Amino acid sequence: MTTTAYGDISQRTAAYAAKTMLSHAEPVLILQKFGMTKPIPKNTANNVKFRRPVPFSASTTPLVEGVTPTAQQMSYEDVSATLYQYGKPIEITDQVADMSEDPVLKDASMLAGEQAALTTEMVTYGAVKAGTSVFYANGTTRVGLNAAITLNKQRAVTRSLKAQKAKKITSILSGNVNYNTTPIEASFVAVAHTDLEADLRGLTGFTPVAEYGSRKPVCAEEIGSVEDVRYVLSPELAPFQAAGKAVGADGMVADDSTNNDVYPILFFGREAFGVVPLKGANSMTPMVINPGTPSKSDPLGQRGYVSWKCYHAAVILNQTWMARLEVAVTDL
C-alpha cells in the first residue's frame, strides 16, 4: 500500500504560507440527478429490483349485453441490478500529522468524499452509455463517424423517444446530502462531454441558460436548450477515443491524430435508468483512524487511515426511453 509519508509533503521555507487553501479541480457529478433512485436499507440483500406493472392493451371488442367479459390479470416485470462495494483507504504516518503544516487529515477526508462520488458517477456512466438505442451523426456505425450533431439528428432521437411513449423528466435528485427531489419544467435531458459545447451552441434554436428568464436550469452544469431537450455537460463523461473515421479534411477532434474521437450524447426520459444514489446517512461510510492509535498490527501507532466505502448499482430500466447519439466534435 502506498503511504503518505512526511517526505512526500514538501515544506515551504523563507516564504509566507497562506492559511487559505487554493481551490482544486473538484469532480463534476450530474448523472445521478436524472435516474430513478432507490436507496437500499442495511441488512437486506446485494440485489436491487426495480419493479413496474405491464400495461394493458386497448380493449376494442364491444361488450355483449348480459355477458361478463373475460377477466384480465395483472402482471409485473422486474429489472435487477447487483450491488457492488467500492472503497479506498489513504494511509498517513504519524510524522505527517505531527509535523506537516498542511491540514492533511482534513484534506484527505474531503478528497475521499469526492473520490467516492466520482466513483459512483463513473460506474453509472459505464452502465447508461451501454444502451442499445443508438443513433449516429452520420453513417450507420461508430467507425464511420466524422460529423457533428445537427438539429435533425436531435429531432430523430426525440421522435424515437416520443414514439416509445417516453415521459419527459419533471423532477431531479437535489444536489445536496439530503434525499429529496426538485421539480423542473418537463423536458428530455441530454448529457455529454464539455467538448460539445461549441457545436451545441451553434445549433439552430439554441437558447442559453442566461436567456431562460423565469425558467430555471436543472443544475449548474446546464448550458441551454434546443426545442424540448436540455443539455447538461460534464468533463467527466469521456469520449470513445480514436473510435471514429480516419482523420481527413472534416476538421474533427482526434486526440491521436489518426482517427476521430466519438462523443456519446445520452438522451433521457423519465425513469430511463435507475441508481442507488450516494445520498443519505447510510449510503457512504467514511472511516478515520488517527495516527497515534496503537493496534496489534501497529503497536506504536505510526500509521493512520482515512477511508471510504459504499455500495452502488446502476441499471437501464427501459432501453427505449433513453438513446445514445454518437457524434464527432468540431476541432476549434
DRENDO-1510 file (C-alpha; in Angstrom, 1 decimal, always signed):
<recs>
REC; n; res; u; v; w
REC; 1; MET; +0.0; +0.0; +0.0 .
REC; 2; THR; +1.3; +3.5; -0.9 .
REC; 3; THR; +1.7; +5.6; +2.2 .
REC; 4; THR; +1.7; +9.4; +2.5 .
REC; 5; ALA; +4.9; +10.0; +4.4 .
REC; 6; TYR; +6.4; +13.2; +5.7 .
REC; 7; GLY; +9.0; +13.3; +3.0 .
REC; 8; ASP; +6.2; +13.3; +0.3 .
REC; 9; ILE; +4.9; +16.6; +1.5 .
REC; 10; SER; +7.4; +19.4; +0.9 .
REC; 11; GLN; +7.5; +22.2; +3.3 .
REC; 12; ARG; +7.9; +25.9; +2.3 .
REC; 13; THR; +10.9; +27.8; +3.7 .
REC; 14; ALA; +11.7; +31.5; +3.5 .
REC; 15; ALA; +8.2; +32.2; +2.3 .
REC; 16; TYR; +4.8; +33.1; +3.8 .
REC; 17; ALA; +2.4; +30.1; +3.8 .
REC; 18; ALA; -1.2; +31.3; +3.3 .
REC; 19; LYS; -3.7; +29.8; +5.6 .
REC; 20; THR; -6.4; +29.7; +2.9 .
REC; 21; MET; -6.1; +26.6; +0.7 .
REC; 22; LEU; -6.3; +27.0; -3.0 .
REC; 23; SER; -9.3; +25.6; -4.9 .
REC; 24; HIS; -8.7; +22.3; -6.6 .
REC; 25; ALA; -10.4; +20.5; -9.5 .
REC; 26; GLU; -13.5; +19.0; -7.9 .
REC; 27; PRO; -15.3; +16.2; -9.8 .
REC; 28; VAL; -18.4; +17.2; -11.7 .
REC; 29; LEU; -21.4; +14.9; -10.9 .
REC; 30; ILE; -24.6; +15.0; -12.9 .
REC; 31; LEU; -25.8; +11.6; -14.0 .
REC; 32; GLN; -27.4; +10.5; -10.7 .
REC; 33; LYS; -29.6; +13.6; -10.7 .
REC; 34; PHE; -31.6; +12.2; -13.6 .
REC; 35; GLY; -32.0; +8.5; -12.7 .
REC; 36; MET; -34.8; +6.8; -10.8 .
REC; 37; THR; -33.4; +6.4; -7.3 .
REC; 38; LYS; -33.8; +3.5; -4.9 .
REC; 39; PRO; -31.9; +3.8; -1.6 .
REC; 40; ILE; -31.2; +0.4; -0.1 .
REC; 41; PRO; -31.6; -0.2; +3.7 .
REC; 42; LYS; -29.0; -2.1; +5.6 .
REC; 43; ASN; -29.2; -5.9; +6.1 .
REC; 44; THR; -31.4; -6.6; +3.1 .
REC; 45; ALA; -29.6; -8.0; +0.0 .
REC; 46; ASN; -27.0; -7.3; -2.6 .
REC; 47; ASN; -29.5; -7.3; -5.4 .
REC; 48; VAL; -31.8; -4.4; -6.3 .
REC; 49; LYS; -35.1; -5.0; -8.2 .
REC; 50; PHE; -36.9; -2.1; -9.9 .
REC; 51; ARG; -40.5; -3.3; -10.5 .
REC; 52; ARG; -43.2; -2.0; -12.8 .
REC; 53; PRO; -46.6; -3.2; -13.9 .
REC; 54; VAL; -47.0; -4.3; -17.6 .
REC; 55; PRO; -49.7; -2.0; -19.2 .
REC; 56; PHE; -52.8; -3.4; -20.8 .
REC; 57; SER; -53.5; -3.1; -24.5 .
REC; 58; ALA; -56.6; -1.4; -25.8 .
REC; 59; SER; -59.9; -3.3; -25.3 .
REC; 60; THR; -61.7; -2.7; -28.7 .
REC; 61; THR; -64.2; -5.5; -28.6 .
REC; 62; PRO; -67.7; -4.2; -27.7 .
REC; 63; LEU; -69.4; -5.6; -24.7 .
REC; 64; VAL; -72.3; -8.1; -25.2 .
REC; 65; GLU; -75.5; -7.4; -23.3 .
REC; 66; GLY; -75.7; -9.5; -20.2 .
REC; 67; VAL; -72.3; -11.2; -20.8 .
REC; 68; THR; -69.5; -10.6; -18.4 .
REC; 69; PRO; -66.2; -10.1; -20.3 .
REC; 70; THR; -63.2; -12.3; -19.6 .
REC; 71; ALA; -61.2; -11.0; -16.7 .
REC; 72; GLN; -57.6; -10.0; -17.2 .
REC; 73; GLN; -54.7; -10.5; -14.9 .
REC; 74; MET; -52.1; -8.0; -13.5 .
REC; 75; SER; -48.5; -8.8; -14.4 .
REC; 76; TYR; -45.2; -7.2; -13.4 .
REC; 77; GLU; -41.7; -7.2; -14.7 .
REC; 78; ASP; -38.5; -6.8; -12.7 .
REC; 79; VAL; -35.3; -5.2; -13.7 .
REC; 80; SER; -32.5; -6.4; -11.4 .
REC; 81; ALA; -29.1; -4.8; -10.6 .
REC; 82; THR; -26.4; -6.3; -8.4 .
REC; 83; LEU; -24.9; -4.0; -5.7 .
REC; 84; TYR; -21.1; -3.9; -5.7 .
REC; 85; GLN; -18.9; -2.5; -3.0 .
REC; 86; TYR; -16.4; +0.2; -3.7 .
REC; 87; GLY; -13.8; +1.9; -1.5 .
REC; 88; LYS; -10.3; +3.1; -0.9 .
REC; 89; PRO; -8.0; +3.9; +2.1 .
REC; 90; ILE; -5.5; +6.7; +2.4 .
REC; 91; GLU; -2.6; +5.8; +4.7 .
REC; 92; ILE; -0.9; +8.7; +6.6 .
REC; 93; THR; +2.1; +8.4; +9.0 .
REC; 94; ASP; +2.2; +9.9; +12.5 .
REC; 95; GLN; +5.1; +12.2; +11.3 .
REC; 96; VAL; +2.8; +13.8; +8.7 .
REC; 97; ALA; +0.2; +14.5; +11.4 .
REC; 98; ASP; +2.8; +15.8; +13.8 .
REC; 99; MET; +5.0; +17.9; +11.5 .
REC; 100; SER; +3.2; +18.9; +8.3 .
REC; 101; GLU; +2.0; +22.5; +8.0 .
REC; 102; ASP; -1.0; +21.3; +5.9 .
REC; 103; PRO; -4.2; +20.0; +7.3 .
REC; 104; VAL; -3.6; +16.6; +5.8 .
REC; 105; LEU; -6.3; +14.6; +7.6 .
REC; 106; LYS; -8.9; +17.2; +6.8 .
REC; 107; ASP; -7.9; +17.4; +3.2 .
REC; 108; ALA; -7.7; +13.6; +2.9 .
REC; 109; SER; -11.3; +13.4; +4.2 .
REC; 110; MET; -12.5; +15.9; +1.7 .
REC; 111; LEU; -10.7; +14.1; -1.2 .
REC; 112; ALA; -12.0; +10.7; -0.1 .
REC; 113; GLY; -15.6; +12.0; -0.2 .
REC; 114; GLU; -15.0; +13.4; -3.7 .
REC; 115; GLN; -13.4; +10.2; -4.9 .
REC; 116; ALA; -16.4; +8.2; -3.6 .
REC; 117; ALA; -18.9; +10.4; -5.5 .
REC; 118; LEU; -16.8; +10.3; -8.7 .
REC; 119; THR; -16.5; +6.5; -8.5 .
REC; 120; THR; -20.3; +6.1; -8.4 .
REC; 121; GLU; -20.6; +8.6; -11.3 .
REC; 122; MET; -18.2; +6.6; -13.5 .
REC; 123; VAL; -20.0; +3.4; -12.6 .
REC; 124; THR; -23.3; +4.9; -13.6 .
REC; 125; TYR; -21.8; +6.3; -16.8 .
REC; 126; GLY; -20.5; +2.9; -17.8 .
REC; 127; ALA; -23.9; +1.4; -17.3 .
REC; 128; VAL; -26.0; +4.0; -19.1 .
REC; 129; LYS; -23.7; +4.6; -22.2 .
REC; 130; ALA; -24.1; +0.8; -22.9 .
REC; 131; GLY; -27.7; +1.3; -24.0 .
REC; 132; THR; -29.0; -0.4; -27.2 .
REC; 133; SER; -30.9; +2.5; -28.7 .
REC; 134; VAL; -28.2; +4.2; -30.8 .
REC; 135; PHE; -28.1; +7.0; -33.4 .
REC; 136; TYR; -25.1; +8.2; -35.4 .
REC; 137; ALA; -24.4; +11.8; -36.6 .
REC; 138; ASN; -23.6; +10.2; -40.0 .
REC; 139; GLY; -23.4; +6.7; -41.3 .
REC; 140; THR; -24.6; +3.6; -39.5 .
REC; 141; THR; -21.6; +2.6; -37.4 .
REC; 142; ARG; -19.2; +4.3; -35.0 .
REC; 143; VAL; -16.1; +3.7; -37.2 .
REC; 144; GLY; -17.5; +5.9; -39.9 .
REC; 145; LEU; -18.2; +8.9; -37.8 .
REC; 146; ASN; -16.9; +12.3; -39.0 .
REC; 147; ALA; -19.8; +14.7; -38.4 .
REC; 148; ALA; -21.0; +16.9; -35.6 .
REC; 149; ILE; -24.5; +17.0; -34.1 .
REC; 150; THR; -27.3; +18.6; -36.1 .
REC; 151; LEU; -30.8; +19.7; -35.3 .
REC; 152; ASN; -32.3; +17.0; -37.5 .
REC; 153; LYS; -30.3; +14.3; -35.6 .
REC; 154; GLN; -31.7; +15.6; -32.3 .
REC; 155; ARG; -35.2; +15.5; -33.7 .
REC; 156; ALA; -34.6; +11.9; -34.8 .
REC; 157; VAL; -33.7; +11.0; -31.3 .
REC; 158; THR; -36.7; +12.8; -29.7 .
REC; 159; ARG; -39.1; +11.4; -32.3 .
REC; 160; SER; -38.0; +7.9; -31.3 .
REC; 161; LEU; -38.4; +8.6; -27.6 .
REC; 162; LYS; -41.9; +10.0; -28.1 .
REC; 163; ALA; -42.9; +7.1; -30.3 .
REC; 164; GLN; -41.9; +4.8; -27.5 .
REC; 165; LYS; -44.0; +6.9; -25.0 .
REC; 166; ALA; -41.0; +8.1; -23.1 .
REC; 167; LYS; -42.2; +10.6; -20.4 .
REC; 168; LYS; -40.3; +13.9; -20.1 .
REC; 169; ILE; -38.4; +14.5; -16.9 .
REC; 170; THR; -40.2; +16.7; -14.4 .
REC; 171; SER; -38.0; +16.4; -11.3 .
REC; 172; ILE; -34.4; +15.7; -10.5 .
REC; 173; LEU; -32.5; +14.5; -7.4 .
REC; 174; SER; -31.4; +17.5; -5.3 .
REC; 175; GLY; -27.8; +18.5; -5.3 .
REC; 176; ASN; -27.3; +18.2; -1.6 .
REC; 177; VAL; -26.7; +15.4; +1.0 .
REC; 178; ASN; -30.5; +15.0; +1.7 .
REC; 179; TYR; -32.6; +12.5; -0.3 .
REC; 180; ASN; -35.2; +14.7; -2.0 .
REC; 181; THR; -36.2; +15.9; -5.4 .
REC; 182; THR; -36.6; +19.3; -7.1 .
REC; 183; PRO; -39.3; +19.9; -9.7 .
REC; 184; ILE; -38.3; +21.1; -13.2 .
REC; 185; GLU; -40.1; +22.1; -16.4 .
REC; 186; ALA; -41.0; +18.9; -18.4 .
REC; 187; SER; -38.3; +18.1; -20.9 .
REC; 188; PHE; -35.9; +15.5; -22.1 .
REC; 189; VAL; -32.4; +15.8; -20.7 .
REC; 190; ALA; -29.2; +15.2; -22.7 .
REC; 191; VAL; -25.8; +14.8; -21.0 .
REC; 192; ALA; -22.4; +14.9; -22.7 .
REC; 193; HIS; -18.8; +16.0; -22.5 .
REC; 194; THR; -17.9; +19.6; -22.3 .
REC; 195; ASP; -16.1; +19.4; -25.6 .
REC; 196; LEU; -19.5; +19.5; -27.3 .
REC; 197; GLU; -20.4; +23.0; -26.0 .
REC; 198; ALA; -19.4; +24.9; -29.2 .
REC; 199; ASP; -21.3; +22.6; -31.5 .
REC; 200; LEU; -24.4; +22.7; -29.3 .
REC; 201; ARG; -24.4; +26.5; -29.1 .
REC; 202; GLY; -24.2; +26.5; -32.9 .
REC; 203; LEU; -27.5; +24.5; -33.3 .
REC; 204; THR; -30.4; +26.4; -34.8 .
REC; 205; GLY; -32.8; +27.4; -32.0 .
REC; 206; PHE; -30.2; +27.0; -29.1 .
REC; 207; THR; -31.3; +29.0; -26.1 .
REC; 208; PRO; -28.6; +29.6; -23.5 .
REC; 209; VAL; -29.4; +29.5; -19.8 .
REC; 210; ALA; -28.8; +33.2; -19.5 .
REC; 211; GLU; -31.9; +33.8; -21.6 .
REC; 212; TYR; -34.2; +31.5; -19.7 .
REC; 213; GLY; -35.9; +34.3; -17.8 .
REC; 214; SER; -38.1; +32.7; -15.2 .
REC; 215; ARG; -37.3; +29.2; -16.3 .
REC; 216; LYS; -34.7; +27.6; -14.0 .
REC; 217; PRO; -31.8; +25.3; -15.2 .
REC; 218; VAL; -31.9; +21.7; -13.9 .
REC; 219; CYS; -28.4; +22.2; -12.4 .
REC; 220; ALA; -25.3; +24.4; -12.6 .
REC; 221; GLU; -23.9; +22.4; -15.5 .
REC; 222; GLU; -26.8; +23.0; -17.8 .
REC; 223; ILE; -25.7; +25.3; -20.7 .
REC; 224; GLY; -29.0; +25.7; -22.5 .
REC; 225; SER; -31.8; +24.0; -24.5 .
REC; 226; VAL; -32.8; +23.2; -28.1 .
REC; 227; GLU; -36.6; +22.7; -28.5 .
REC; 228; ASP; -37.6; +20.2; -25.8 .
REC; 229; VAL; -34.1; +19.0; -24.9 .
REC; 230; ARG; -31.9; +20.5; -22.1 .
REC; 231; TYR; -28.2; +20.0; -22.4 .
REC; 232; VAL; -26.0; +19.3; -19.3 .
REC; 233; LEU; -22.3; +18.9; -19.8 .
REC; 234; SER; -19.5; +17.4; -17.7 .
REC; 235; PRO; -15.8; +16.9; -18.3 .
REC; 236; GLU; -16.0; +13.5; -16.6 .
REC; 237; LEU; -18.1; +12.0; -19.5 .
REC; 238; ALA; -15.1; +10.9; -21.6 .
REC; 239; PRO; -15.4; +10.1; -25.4 .
REC; 240; PHE; -14.5; +6.8; -27.2 .
REC; 241; GLN; -11.1; +7.9; -28.2 .
REC; 242; ALA; -9.9; +7.2; -31.8 .
REC; 243; ALA; -13.1; +5.2; -32.5 .
REC; 244; GLY; -14.4; +7.1; -35.5 .
REC; 245; LYS; -13.4; +7.6; -39.1 .
REC; 246; ALA; -9.7; +8.2; -40.1 .
REC; 247; VAL; -8.7; +11.8; -39.9 .
REC; 248; GLY; -9.4; +13.7; -43.1 .
REC; 249; ALA; -10.4; +17.2; -44.1 .
REC; 250; ASP; -13.5; +17.2; -42.0 .
REC; 251; GLY; -11.8; +19.0; -39.1 .
REC; 252; MET; -13.0; +16.9; -36.2 .
REC; 253; VAL; -11.3; +16.3; -32.8 .
REC; 254; ALA; -8.8; +13.5; -32.9 .
REC; 255; ASP; -6.5; +13.3; -29.9 .
REC; 256; ASP; -4.3; +10.7; -31.5 .
REC; 257; SER; -4.3; +12.5; -34.9 .
REC; 258; THR; -5.3; +9.2; -36.6 .
REC; 259; ASN; -9.0; +8.6; -36.0 .
REC; 260; ASN; -11.8; +10.9; -34.9 .
REC; 261; ASP; -12.9; +10.7; -31.3 .
REC; 262; VAL; -16.5; +9.7; -30.8 .
REC; 263; TYR; -18.6; +11.5; -28.2 .
REC; 264; PRO; -21.8; +9.9; -26.8 .
REC; 265; ILE; -24.7; +12.2; -26.1 .
REC; 266; LEU; -27.1; +10.4; -23.7 .
REC; 267; PHE; -30.8; +11.5; -24.0 .
REC; 268; PHE; -33.0; +10.5; -21.1 .
REC; 269; GLY; -36.7; +10.3; -20.5 .
REC; 270; ARG; -38.2; +9.8; -17.0 .
REC; 271; GLU; -37.2; +6.5; -15.3 .
REC; 272; ALA; -34.9; +5.5; -18.2 .
REC; 273; PHE; -32.3; +4.2; -15.7 .
REC; 274; GLY; -32.1; +3.5; -12.0 .
REC; 275; VAL; -29.3; +4.1; -9.4 .
REC; 276; VAL; -28.7; +3.5; -5.8 .
REC; 277; PRO; -27.6; +7.1; -5.1 .
REC; 278; LEU; -24.7; +8.4; -3.0 .
REC; 279; LYS; -27.2; +10.2; -0.7 .
REC; 280; GLY; -28.4; +10.0; +2.9 .
REC; 281; ALA; -26.6; +9.0; +6.1 .
REC; 282; ASN; -26.2; +5.3; +5.2 .
REC; 283; SER; -25.1; +5.5; +1.6 .
REC; 284; MET; -21.4; +6.1; +2.1 .
REC; 285; THR; -19.3; +5.1; +5.2 .
REC; 286; PRO; -16.3; +7.3; +6.0 .
REC; 287; MET; -13.7; +6.0; +8.4 .
REC; 288; VAL; -10.8; +7.8; +10.1 .
REC; 289; ILE; -8.1; +6.2; +12.3 .
REC; 290; ASN; -5.9; +8.9; +13.6 .
REC; 291; PRO; -2.1; +8.3; +13.6 .
REC; 292; GLY; -1.1; +7.5; +17.2 .
REC; 293; THR; -3.7; +4.9; +17.7 .
REC; 294; PRO; -1.9; +1.7; +18.8 .
REC; 295; SER; -3.2; -1.7; +17.5 .
REC; 296; LYS; -1.9; -5.2; +17.2 .
REC; 297; SER; -0.6; -4.6; +13.6 .
REC; 298; ASP; +0.7; -1.1; +14.5 .
REC; 299; PRO; +1.8; -1.2; +18.2 .
REC; 300; LEU; +3.4; +2.3; +18.0 .
REC; 301; GLY; +0.5; +3.9; +16.3 .
REC; 302; GLN; +2.8; +5.1; +13.4 .
REC; 303; ARG; +0.0; +4.9; +10.8 .
REC; 304; GLY; -3.4; +6.4; +10.4 .
REC; 305; TYR; -6.0; +6.0; +7.7 .
REC; 306; VAL; -8.8; +8.0; +6.1 .
REC; 307; SER; -11.0; +5.6; +4.1 .
REC; 308; TRP; -14.4; +5.3; +2.5 .
REC; 309; LYS; -16.6; +2.6; +1.2 .
REC; 310; CYS; -20.1; +2.4; -0.4 .
REC; 311; TYR; -22.4; +0.1; -2.3 .
REC; 312; HIS; -23.6; +1.2; -5.7 .
REC; 313; ALA; -25.6; -0.1; -8.6 .
REC; 314; ALA; -26.8; +1.4; -11.9 .
REC; 315; VAL; -29.0; -0.2; -14.4 .
REC; 316; ILE; -31.0; +0.7; -17.6 .
REC; 317; LEU; -34.7; +0.3; -16.8 .
REC; 318; ASN; -36.1; +0.9; -20.2 .
REC; 319; GLN; -33.9; +0.8; -23.3 .
REC; 320; THR; -36.4; +2.7; -25.5 .
REC; 321; TRP; -36.8; +5.6; -23.0 .
REC; 322; MET; -33.2; +6.6; -23.5 .
REC; 323; ALA; -30.9; +6.9; -26.5 .
REC; 324; ARG; -27.3; +7.4; -27.3 .
REC; 325; LEU; -26.4; +9.8; -30.2 .
REC; 326; GLU; -22.8; +9.3; -31.2 .
REC; 327; VAL; -21.1; +12.3; -32.8 .
REC; 328; ALA; -17.8; +13.8; -33.7 .
REC; 329; VAL; -16.8; +17.2; -32.4 .
REC; 330; THR; -15.6; +20.2; -34.4 .
REC; 331; ASP; -11.9; +20.9; -33.8 .
REC; 332; LEU; -11.7; +24.6; -32.9 .
</recs>
